């Protein structure tokens, strides 16, 4: 499938990355090149092959339902761009 | 001093012929002299480093030293280290002081090693040349007009220029092995799940694996003894007994079956690199190994599969960088969505944005089956190639990278050209196997790495195979001019 400029802008929007028209043109060319590389997969017959996500085919470990984390809010919020009263500050979303 | 093995340095420390503070100062002085050119380190903190060295000296004086106590180790800037700036090569984390330690950093601290500083890398480990770092390119000590490889290029250049005795790296598609090859050092990517990913800034979680980078295979073994081990905080960490990775060093290689994949010696391989690799294989033959021709028929699919899976996982992992909880936030924005979009546009570099967009696309509604699921299925075919191959051989050998170190800018115009750098390394990550690169000689004046791929959990055997060559050759001890 080939991409066009509006696809690139839609992808950028989904990825929450601002992109201007000039950069979108460059991205279109480069993403199309990468998708061309990826396209090679479509010629492979994968009927009946199970998808693989971990080489050891391990299952998720379970642990006892006990509290393991301590309260480190102040420490973790010390690296935040904007906090007040223990809360993260963001622009208003509800009028 | 600078060319001594970790074992030799430990012996000097134990015999009180040198203190950890003296040793650390020597490497800090080398960094001060060489780093302005090489740019291998992005953050240094002499006070913190020397405090660790003094603590190590006290520990040695009390007779409580472990094998790496007092030895300065450089950390790739991808591992969170409490109180250290941890940038991952990105503007996004330019002012991020990690509030906790990665598992591996904890293990080095426990061993009494000295954290020498933070090494430069491709942004979020996405790159094969170190040119995507927000903190400037790293130069290859063998030729400062050429790249050191990537993404662990800072660690590789630091070891190659002997600015540190050893360093840590991470490898998602070749990021330990390829820079090790291009800079003439030894590097090991362990079996997926052997080293904890806790506190490692995530790129592609099903592929990321930490590992050591050092002069020799023996040094890698000592590093692995510290780095490897089960950690419940990493959901994919494998619960296994602690093992001694140096246990096989010195064993005979008689009867070892070395598989040479014909796909690794086909079109795309530089002839000078091919010659060096063949010479190394001839050495192994002299050591009693047998050569078996094998095939990895799906190897060429590893690049397309990787460039679906890795960006998909990256787009998901990097969604956390939103300018809210930590990291960069754009100075001006209209509303919340605008804040996200501007923060990410300004905080991420071009390659990272490219991969996030590819990942977003292949995971988007209507394309998931055609791309992501398809790639996961072919991933199994690639892994099965290795299962089949290991029925006929004990280890696989070939080149680590298709060429030697290339010039800055040579492969930046076309991302696809850069991606082909990892033609021989990516399949190993997809299969989750251990892979290693050791110096095998030179093509022109540039180092060439031999790749050794083992079966799952065969690291100790591979390290001995690397060690055996390093008993016969001195490629790993050669120094670039001017260091």
Interface residues (C-beta under 8 A of the other chain):
Chain A: X7 X8 X11 X12 X13 X14 X15 X16 X17 X18 X19 X27 X30 X31 X33 X34 X35 X36 X37 X38 X39 X40 X41 X42 X44 X46 X49 X50 X51 X52 X53 X54 X55 X56 X58 X60 X61 X63 X72 X75 X76 X78 X79 X80 X81 X82 X88 X90 X91 X92 X93
Chain B: X96 X97 X99 X191 X192 X193 X206 X232 X235 X236 X238 X239 X298 X300 X301 X303 X304 X305 X307 X308 X315 X319 X322 X323 X324 X325 X326 X327 X328 X329 X333 X334 X335 X336 X337 X338 X339 X340 X341 X342 X344 X345 X348 X353 X354 X356 X357 X358 X359 X360 X361 X362 X364 X370 X371 X373 X374 X375 X376 X377 X378 X379 X380 X381 X383 X414 X415 X416 X419 X431 X432 X433 X456
